[in-house]
Amino acid sequence: MFDSQSDAGSPFARAAELERLNIPFAIVTLTHAEGTTPRSNGRMTVVADGTSYGTVGGGVAESYAIKQAVRMIDAGQGGAISFVTRHECETETSTVDMFVDVVCSGKKVVLVGGGHVNFAIAQLASNVGFEVELVEIRPEYATAERFPMASRIHLDETVERSLQDVLITSTTAVVVSSHAVDLPVVERLLASPACYVGLLGSRHKARTMIQALEASGLDEASMGKLFVPIGLDIGGETPQEIAVGVVAEIMQVLHHRPGGHLCGAIPRQSGR
C-alpha cells in the first residue's frame, strides 16, 4: 500500500492518508523512557497488517509496540503499554512507556467481484466511512482507475487465492457478487470473524446455497452471518438502488439495530 522505508520519517503524513482512505490505524507515542533506551521521544503510525511509519526507538520495544498496536486496532480501542528490558547484570532495567491511539472505526466492506452492483456499493460505502477492498480474478475489473475508492485490490487466478491477504475482523462485511465463488469459499467467509456475509443472487440461488451450507454442518452462529438474497427490501432495481439497500443492511447489522421507521417511535394522535 505504501513504501514504509521511504515514508519512515513521516508518520503524520501517512496517518492523514490512511484516514482519508478510511483505513484503521494507530499512532504510538513514546511518553516516558527510563534507563538505557535509544530515545526519549518518538511517534509511529501502525496499520492493521503491521506496517509502520516513523519510530519510537527501534529494537524489541518497537516490535512489541507494533504487535500491541495491531491487537488494539483489531479490538478498536487503544491504551497505555509498557516494555521493560532487564539487562545482563540483572540489576538494571530500562522501561519504555507508550500510548496507543486507535484512529478510525475499522469498519470495512470487502467486495468479491467488481461488477456494476459492487461498484455502486463501493461508491456508497466509501462515502459513509467504510474502508473498501476489492477481490477479483478478472484483471480488467481490478484496476485503480475503476475502483479509486478501494484501499486495496486483491487479484489472483482464483477467489480463494485472492482472499488470502484480506484481513477480516469483527467489523468487516463481505459482499459476494461473483459466479466464481463456490461453496468452500462461502464456508470460509462464514467461519471468519466477519459480521456480515452477503451473497447477491436470486431467491432460487439463496435456497440452494442455504441448503448446501446446512448440509455441510455449518454451526448456527456462522449461518447467522449469512444474508441471501442481499439487502433491505426497499424495492431497489438499479445497481445504485440495490447498493442503498445493501449498505443500509450492513450498517443495521454492524450497529446492532432492528431497522424499521424512526418515526414509529414518536406517538401520534392520528396513529400511523
N, C-alpha and C positions, 0 to 999 in steps of 0.2 A: 504493500500500500504506500509506504513512504520509505525513503532511504535513511535508516536510523543512524548511519555513520555521518552522512553529510549534514544531517539536521541535529546532531547530538548536542549542539550548544544552543538550541532554540526551543526549549520545551514549551514556552508560551505560544510561539507561532504554530507549533504542532497542535497544541490544545485548542487554539482558535479554529484550525482547520477541521479537527475532529468534531468539535461542537457544531460547526456548520454542516457536517455530513450526518449529524445525529448519531455518531459513533460513541458509545460509552467509554470513558477513560477515567484515570485517576491522576491527581497531582500529589506527589510525595514531597513533603517539605521537611528538611532536617531542622529540628527545633532545638536540640541540645546535644553536645558531644563532650564526653569526659574521658580523660586518659589519652592514650596514644591512638589518635584517629587521623585519617587522611585530611579531613577538613572540618570546619566548624559550621559551615552553612552550605546550602545547596538545594536545588529543586529538580524534580524529574517528573516527566509525564509518561504514564504507562497505559498501554492499550490491553484489551482483554486477552490477546494472543501472546502477551509477554513482551512485545516490542516496547522499547523505552527510548526517550529522548531527554538529554540533559543528564545530570549525575548528582548523587548525594554522597560521593566519595569512592565509589567503586568497591571491588572486592566482595567478600562474603556478606557484608552488611547490605550492600546494594542488591545483591542477588536475593537475599532474604526479603528486602523491601519490595522487589518486583513480584515475588511469589505471593506475598501478602496482599499487594495491590490487586493482583489478578483475582485472588479469592474474594476480596471485598467488592470488586466490580461485579462479579457474578452474584454476590449477595445483595448488591445495590445499596450498600452502606459502608461508609468509611470509619476511621477512628485512629487512635494513637497506637503506635507499635514501638517496641524497643528491641535492640540487638546488643547482647553482651558478649564480649570476647574475653576469655581467660588466657593470659599469656603463659609462655613456657615456665616462667618462675612460679606460676600459680598463686602469687601473692598480689599481682597487679591485674586489673581488669580495665577494659575500655567499654564504654556504654554510648550507644548512639540512639537518641530518641527522635522519632519521626512522626509526622501526622499525615494520614492519607485522606484526601478529599475526593470522593467519588462524584463525578460530574456526568450528567445526562441520565435519563431514566433507564437506558439499556433496552428499551423496547425495540424489537426488530421484526421485520417481515422478510422471510425467505421465500422467494418466488421460484418455483420449479417450472420452467417453461417461460419463454419470452414472447408469447403471442399477444393478441390485441387486448384481451381481458387483463392479463397480468401486467401489461404495460400501463393500462388505466389504473390498476391497483397501485402500481409503483408510484405513479404521479400523486395520487391522493394520499397514500400512506406517508410519503415523504413530506407532503405539505402539512400533515398533522403531527409531525415529530417522530416518525418511525425511521430507524435505520433500515435501508433496503439492500438486500443481497439477491443476486440472480444466479440460478443454477441452470445450465443449458448444455446440450450436446450438439447444437447447431451453431457453427461459427458466425453465420450471417445474422443471427439474432442476439448473439452475445458480444455486443460492442458498446463501448463507452458513448459513442455517438447516439445510439438508440436508447440506452439507459444511462443518461448522465447523472441521474439521481442515485444510482447504485454505488454504494461504498466499495463493493467487491463483486466481481463477476467470476464465477467458477465454471470453467469449460473443460470438459473431458469427453471421452468416447462413450461413456455410459453415465446415467444419472447417479448410480451408486458411487462411481469414482469421483464425480463432480461434487458429491456431498461430503467427501472425506475431510475436506478442510473447512467445512462450515461449523462455526461454533454455535451450538444451540443451548439456550438457557431457559429458565422458567418464564422469561418474559419474551420468548420468541414464538411467533406464529408462522406456520408454514402453509403456503398456498400452492397446491399442485394443479397445474394445467398443462399436462403433457401426456401423450399417449405412450411415451417411452417408460413410464413408471409402472413397475409390476408389483405384485403382492409383497414380496420380501422387502422392497424399499418402503412401502407404506407401513409395514410392521415395524421396521427400524425407526421410522419417524415417530410412530405412536409410542414406542418404548423409550424415546428420548425425553429430555426434560421439557420439551416444547409444551406450551399451554394450549395450543390450538393447531390442528392439522385439518385443513380444508381441501376437499377434492372437487374440482369443477367438473360437472357432468350431469347427465340426465338422472331421473328417478330410477330408471332401469339399471343404470350403472351403479347407482347408490345401493340398490337392493343386492346386486351381485357382489359388490365389494364387502358389504356388511356380512353377508352370509359366508363369504370366504374367510374373513377375519375371525368370525365367531367359530368357524370350523377349525381354525388354526390354534385355538385355545388361548387367544389373547385375553388378558385379565380385564376386569370391568373398569378399573381406573384408566387404563390405556384406551379402551374403547370410548370412554367418556370424552376424550380429546378429539374424537373424530367428528367432523362436520361435513356431511354429504347428503343431499346437494348443499352447496355452499351459499352463505349469505342470508341476511334477513329478508323476509317476504314482503318487499315493498313494490313489487311489480316491475322491477328493472328488466329491460330487454337489451339495450345497447351496452357495449363494454363499459362505458362511463357510468351508466346507471347500475350495472351489476357491481362495479367497483364500490359504489356508495354503500350498497348492502353488505358487501364483504368486509370492508374496513369498519363499518359500524358494528358488525358482528364480532370482529376481532377485539374492538375496544370494549364491547359488552363483556366478553369473556375475561379480558385482561383486568378489567376494573371490578369484576365480580358483581355486575349489575343485572337486574332482572329484565331490563328492557321495558317496553311499554311507553305510554304517553306521559310526559311530565305533568301535563295539565290535569291528569287524572287525580293527582294528589291534592288539588285545590277544590274544596267543596263549592258547589254552585246551586243556587236555589232552583234554577231551571233543570238541573240534572244534566247528565251527558252520557 
